[in-house]
Structures are given as C-alpha cells and as structure tokens.
Amino acid sequence: MIKVWRGLFAFAAIYNLVVGGAMLAAPERVASAFDVSGAGGGFMIAMCGILIAVFGVGYAMVSAAPAKNRGIVWIGMLGKFAVVLLAASRLAAAGGALPLEQVALPFGDLVFVAAFALFLWRGPR
C-alpha cells in the first residue's frame, strides 16, 4: 500500500508544480482567464503560482517519506479545502455561471482533499 501513497503524492507534486509553473510562466494570461483585472493581476497570479508550486515540493517530500511527513498532508488538505470553499463561494455569487477554467482546477482539488483525508485516516504512521 505504501507504493500507492507514494504514487498519490508524486502525482500531487507534479500536478502542483505544473499548475504553479504555468501560473508563473504566463501570469497575465492566467489572470485574464480567471477574470483578474488591474495592474496587480499578473503579480497576484504569480504569487499564487509560487505558493502552489511550494505545496508541490511538500507533496514530493511526502512521496519520499509518507509516514515521516504526514504533517505536510494536513497543511495541503486544509489549503486545498479552502480553495474549494473559495471557488464554491465565487460560483454561488455568480449564480452558478462561471467559465469552466475558473471551476475545474479548484473543484479538482476536492478529489485531492478526499485522497489526502484517506491517507491521514488509513496511511502509514
């Protein structure tokens, strides 16, 4: 079962590094896709990209030593759950009408929340 957990967190690491890297590589384009306007839009997207990529580094650490780095999973699960709540509130405020790119990634995090919770419940200690 340890291979499954290592694989999960390796995938989470790659996912976060790719998403964070894309936000850093094209912050203005991502800002436009997320309807973030103003002079600081690209900066805010780049800052978010950095934080997302840093979470990816944490997931890589968990992949390398799942039992030793369980605490990182709590931080990741709480962060991803907060993103889901934020996206849900934005979706509700928009009357349920938002472009797919504005909801797909945040609600994809819901899958990670469930997997991380399962790891914390059943994973190595």
Secondary structure, DSSP 8 states (H G I E B T S, - for coil): -HHHHHHHHHHHHHHHHHHHHHHHHSHHHHHHHTT--STTHHHHHHHHHHHHHHHHHHHHHHHH-TTTTHHHHHHHHHHHHHHHHHHHHHHHHTTT---HHHHHHHHHHHHHHHHHHHHHHHS--
